[in-house]
Each structure stands twice: as structure tokens, then as C-alpha cells.
Amino acid sequence: MTENPFKTGSVLADASSQQCQPNPPRRILVVEDEPLIRRLNSEMLIDSGYHVDVAEDGVIAWDALLLNDYDLVVTDNSMPNLSGVQLIERLHTARMAMPVIMATATLPQEEFTRCPWLQPDAILLKPYSLAEFLGAVKDVLNASADVREGIAPLPIWQTLPSAMTLRL
């Protein structure tokens, strides 16, 4: 039996008991090469009720993404082996629709300008507070849940009054 190379931050019951839960915890992958930041972010998320896996670089994260289903990826950009932008590019190429938060010290503005489809759903510039981090996670997860449930905002033409309802 091989050991799972992805470090799990919380222990969940087996799959059969998860199916009975009305709202199983959202699953988040935290990708960060700095051990202290990785630990702080994952502990904050675990304490908030999320199931968290961690990866110390983009290559390990990519392997985790191929093996597991996640509701959100939180990634640094400047990492060894595979950057955050390269990880987002792989997600895009593989057509893995998944929200991404980039938590980074420097924005990869050149890459975002050249390839705007690589823009993450949210960006946190380091240093950020744990409250800012948790707020971004909640906002992105709520937005992605609305899209999955078909509660996306109405197109502008559907919000404009029709000629039949206008009073002159």
C-alpha cells in the first residue's frame, strides 16, 4: 500500500457517512511553499470547518488535483517546480472549472495581461490578515456555489424594464 503524498489537514469520516451529511465540508487545496504560511492558512480553514489538503509546490498540487475533487484552490505564485500561474494554466488547459485564489507577494501582471483568462477569482497580496484570507475564501466559495446552482446574476437586458411596463 502506497502512502498518499498529499498532506491532509483534517480527518473526515469514511465516504458512506459523508453521504449522510446534509452539507459536507467544502474541500480546499492550499498550495504554498512557505511552511509557516501554509500551516497558518490551512489551520484557519480547518478551524472554520473546511476539509483541507496542502501541497508545497505546484507539481504536487497538480497531482492532488488529478486525484481529488476540490471546491477551491488557494495558491501562491512564486513556487519551485511549477508557479501558481502555471498551475492555473494547467487547470484551464484541462478544462477543470474550479475557483482559484492567488495569495502572493508579487502579482504576475505581465502574464495576466498577456493571458487574461488566467486571472484567478480573487487575489490576496502578502502580507494579508487571516480575516482577509478567510473572507476571500468565503466570498469565492459563495460565488462559485451561486454559479453551480444557476443563481448567476441576470444579464443586463433582463433587468431593464420592457416597453410594456414603462410609464410615460
N, C-alpha and C positions, 0 to 999 in steps of 0.2 A: 504494500500500500504506500503510495507516494504522499508526501506531505503537501498541503495546499500552500503555495508560495505567497498567497495574499494574506496579509495580516488582518484579522477580523477584530474589530473593537468591541463588539458586543456578542453575547451568546443568545441565540434565539432557539425556541423550541423547534422540534422537527417539523417537516413540511405539513404533516397531517394536522397538527394543532394550529399552524399558521392559517390554514384554510378556514378554520372556525372563527378566527378573529374578525370582527366587523371591519376594522381598519388596521391592517398590519402596518408596522413601521415602514416609512419610506426608506429606501436604500440609497446610500450616498457613497461615492468613491472619492476619497481625498488624496490628491496627488501632490506631494511636496517633498523636496529633497532635504529641507532643513528639519532635523529631528524634533526640535522644540516646537516649531510652528505646527508641524504635522501632528504632534501629540496634543497640543492645545486645541487645535481645530477639531480633531476627532473626539476628544473628551467633551468639548462643548456640545457637539452634535449628539453624542451618546446620552449625555445628561438631559438633552432636550427630547429624547425618545426616538431618535433615528438609529437605524442599523448602519454601521459604518465599516467600510473596508479602507485600508490605506495602502499606498504604493509610494516608494521613494523615488521613482522616476517614471518617465513616460512609457518606456518599454514594458515595465512591469504593469503599469496601468492598462496598456493596450491588451496585454494577456488577460487581465482581470475582466476587461470589457467584453472580450470574446467568450469568456466562460460564464459570466454572470449578467443578470439584468439589473440595471441601476436606474433610479429615478433622477439622479443628478450627479454630475462630475464637478468637483471643485479642484482646479489645477493651478499650480504656479506656472510661469512661463519658462524662466531660466533654470533648466534642469539638465543633468547629464543624460546622454544617450538619445533622448527624444524630448524636444521642448513642448510647452503647452500648446503653442500654435500648431506644431506638427501633429500633436495628438488630436486637436480639433480638426485638422485637415484629414486625418485618417478616419475620424468619425464621419465627416462629410462624404468622403470618397466611398465609405462602406454603407452610406445611407442609413446610418444609425441616428435616428432623430432622438436626441437627448439634450436636455438643457445643460449648459456649462457656465460656471462662474470662474473667471480668471482672477486669482489673487496673486498679484505680482508687484515687484518693486519698480519695474520699468515697463511701460506699455510698448508692445511691438507695433507701434503706429505704422511703420513702413509696410509691414505685412498686411495690416488691416486695410490700409489704403489701396494696396495692390490687389488684395483679395477680400473684398468686403463681406463675402459670405462666411468668412472665418471669424467674424465678430462673435464673441461669447454673449450669452444672455445678460450677463452682468459682469462688471469689472470692479474689483476692490484693489486700491493702491495701498501697498505696505508703507508705513505701518497703519493698520486699521484696528479698531477696537473689536472685542469679541461680540459686543452688541451689534455693531455694523455688520459683522460677519454673519451672525445668526439672522439678522433682519434680511440680508440679501438672500440667504438660503430660503427663508420662508416666502419671500416675495417671488422668487423664481419658481419654487415648487408650486405655489398657488397659481401663478400664471400658466405653468405647464399643465396643471390639473384642469384649469378652465378650458384650455385648448383641446385636451383629450376628451373632455366631456361635451365638447361642442358649444361651450359658452363663450366663444370668442366674441369680441365686440362686433356690433353690426357694421357693415360697410357704410360709409358716409351717405350714399344715396338712399339707404333705407332709413336713415334718421331724419332726412329732410321731409318737411311736410309736403304732401301731394297737392296738386292744384285743386282737388276736390275739397280739401279742408281749409284752404286759405280764405280768409275773410278780407274783403277789400273795403 
